[in-house]
Amino acid sequence: MSDPIDPKRREFIGLAALAGGSLLLTGADPLFAASNPNIHSRGYAALDTSGKLVPWTFERRPVGDYDILIETKYASICHSDIHQMKGHWGPQHYPQVPGHEIVGVVAAVGSKVTKFKVGDRAGVGCMVDSNPECASFKAGEEQYCPETVFTYGYPEASSPSGISQGGYSNNIVVKEHFAVHIPEGLSLQEAAPLLCAGITTYSPLMKWGFKPGDKVGVAGIGGLGHMAIKLAVSKGAEVYAFTTSAEKVDDIIAFGAKPVVVDDLAKLAPYSGQLDFMISTIPVDYNVAAYAAVVKPYGTFTQVGMPERFEVTLSAIGLAFSRVNFNASLIGGMPETQEVVDYCAEHRVLPTIQVIPASEINDAWEKVVNKQARYRYVIDAATF
């Protein structure tokens, strides 16, 4: 059947619909808003690869049967946010809201939600959806499923913007499976960094299975590295820290590491073959073999820092001589994420944080890049 609406009238209707959409985004017209089930959000977004964020209002999907709506209280800054927004890991869709260390209070739940109720304290990390039939999902390692939707910048059919939008915002809608409970007694602002920095370092440490007294090295002492030190020390390891920032030495000693090596390649040589395990959080390209050489033959070296293009420099002959087992690790699954949050709450293994208003995000990003963060910036979501 032919369309009874003439072309000019159809064009007018289309323009009116676009105008209505703009009003919904800004919340300017309650009559429009009342008929739209989407969730209105405000936050900070990247519009391009400049690395500068600006305030942005947008929409999230309605709360579905298995969803929870979290009113964000705090969201912390990860170096990954900066890499992705700048396009270091490939072309991006903009506007894009970063942030995958998110904590808050449950404001609404779907009809089939069983794990959460309104008023619960909840956190969201690096994932927001996946395929429950995936073998890795069933094994509690959802991050390895090909269908996994990570928290920002990933295609997401249910998102009004077409991509997942992250935690630098006043709320988030997420499948209940991908949220964790924040124990009472653990402050929300200190809980936030555990959702990435905590699980990213905890998972490889636990999978390696070190014993009290084992020598564990941590290379790169920033947001991830300082958590790696605290976690390893709490488990009884003798921790060796490797940093390029001499001004961090006193802090690192206070975290429990000894010795602290302010490293250039020449200073690594005296530690050759001494460590049982090394975890590297270095988020830029570097000479892996030089660091791997401090690990004992047949020891393990795990890379968790993700540089530009996800690339680090490997020397085959260097690794061959050290005989180190080199691998990389990607965050951790949901059961293990809940585990690390509970562990840190119980044992008071807490990140060292600085709480900032949203207006200071761009300045904080500059300081992260320049190694000036001490050690995780946490954004007060009330300021979005």
C-alpha positions, 0 to 999 in steps of 0.5 A, spaced: 500 500 500 502 506 498 504 511 503 498 516 504 502 522 507 505 526 502 512 527 502 512 534 505 508 532 511 513 526 512 519 531 512 515 535 517 514 529 522 521 527 521 523 533 523 518 534 529 521 527 531 528 529 531 526 535 535 522 531 540 529 527 541 533 533 543 528 535 548 528 528 551 536 528 552 535 535 555 529 534 559 526 540 557 519 538 556 515 533 561 510 532 556 515 528 551 519 525 557 512 522 560 512 518 554 519 516 553 521 510 558 528 511 557 532 513 563 535 520 562 543 521 564 548 526 565 555 525 565 562 527 561 563 524 554 569 524 549 567 527 543 573 526 539 580 523 540 583 530 543 582 527 550 578 532 553 571 531 556 565 535 556 558 535 560 553 531 556 546 529 557 544 522 554 539 516 555 540 509 557 535 504 556 529 502 560 530 498 566 528 491 563 526 484 567 533 482 569 536 489 569 538 494 575 538 501 575 544 504 579 544 511 582 552 512 581 555 515 587 562 515 585 566 513 579 574 512 578 579 514 573 583 508 570 588 509 565 584 505 560 579 510 560 584 515 557 587 510 552 580 508 549 578 515 548 584 517 545 583 512 540 589 508 542 586 502 541 583 503 535 577 507 532 572 509 537 564 512 536 563 518 539 560 521 544 562 516 548 562 516 556 568 512 559 568 509 566 568 502 568 569 503 576 562 505 578 559 504 585 552 507 587 545 505 590 540 501 586 534 505 585 530 500 581 530 493 579 527 489 573 521 484 575 525 478 574 531 481 578 533 476 584 540 478 587 538 486 588 533 490 591 532 497 591 537 501 596 542 496 596 549 498 595 552 495 588 558 496 583 559 495 576 566 494 573 569 492 566 563 488 563 555 489 562 553 484 558 554 477 555 552 470 552 550 466 558 551 460 553 558 461 552 563 456 555 567 462 559 561 465 561 559 458 565 566 458 567 565 464 571 570 468 566 565 472 562 571 477 560 573 471 555 566 470 551 566 473 544 559 476 545 561 480 551 559 487 552 564 492 555 562 497 559 563 503 554 564 504 547 562 497 545 556 496 540 550 495 544 543 494 541 539 496 547 543 502 548 539 509 545 546 511 543 548 505 539 554 503 544 555 502 551 556 508 555 560 508 562 560 510 569 562 518 568 555 519 569 549 520 574 546 513 573 547 506 569 542 500 567 546 494 567 544 486 567 544 484 575 549 478 573 554 484 572 553 488 578 557 486 585 554 487 592 559 492 596 559 490 603 557 494 609 563 497 612 567 499 605 566 506 603 563 507 596 569 511 594 574 506 596 570 500 593 570 504 586 577 502 584 576 495 586 572 494 580 578 494 575 584 496 579 583 491 584 580 485 580 585 486 574 591 485 579 587 480 584 586 475 578 593 473 576 595 473 583 590 468 585 591 464 579 598 463 580 597 461 587 603 464 590 605 462 597 607 466 603 614 468 603 614 467 595 618 473 592 613 477 587 615 483 583 610 489 581 612 493 575 609 500 574 606 503 581 600 507 579 593 505 580 593 498 578 600 497 581 599 500 588 593 495 588 598 489 586 603 491 592 597 491 597 594 485 595 600 481 594 603 483 601 596 482 604 597 474 602 604 474 605 608 475 599 615 479 599 614 484 594 619 487 590 617 494 586 619 497 580 618 504 578 620 510 574 618 515 579 623 516 585 618 521 588 613 515 590 618 511 594 616 513 601 609 511 599 611 504 596 615 502 602 608 504 606 604 500 602 609 494 604 614 493 598 621 492 599 626 493 596 623 499 591 627 499 585 627 506 581 629 503 575 632 504 569 635 497 565 642 498 568 638 497 575 635 491 574 641 487 573 642 485 580 635 482 581 636 477 575 633 471 576 631 472 584 623 473 583 618 467 583 613 471 579 612 478 576 606 482 574 607 488 570 602 494 570 606 498 565 601 501 560 606 503 555 610 500 550 617 497 554 622 492 554 619 486 557 625 481 557 629 486 561 624 486 566 622 478 565 630 477 567 629 478 574 624 472 574 627 465 576 627 460 570 620 457 569 617 463 573 611 467 571 611 474 568 604 476 567 602 483 563 596 486 565 597 494 563 595 495 556 599 500 552 597 503 545 595 498 540 595 493 545 603 492 544 609 491 548 616 490 545 618 482 546 625 480 545 625 472 543 632 471 545 631 475 552 625 471 554 629 465 551 635 466 556 630 467 562 626 461 560 620 465 563 613 463 562 610 470 559 602 471 559 597 476 559 591 477 563 584 480 562 581 483 568 577 477 572 570 474 571 564 476 576 565 471 581 572 473 582 570 480 582 565 479 588 571 475 591 576 481 591 571 486 593 569 482 599 576 480 601 578 487 601 573 489 605 574 484 610 582 485 610 582 492 609 586 492 603 584 499 600 586 503 594 589 510 596 585 515 593 583 522 591 576 524 591 575 530 585 569 533 582 567 532 575 570 539 573 577 536 575 576 530 570 581 533 565 586 535 569 586 529 573 587 525 566 593 530 565 596 527 571 595 520 570 598 521 564 604 524 567 604 519 573 602 524 578 596 520 580 596 518 588 594 513 586 586 513 584 582 519 582 575 518 584 569 522 581 564 524 586 558 523 581 554 528 585 558 533 581 556 531 574 
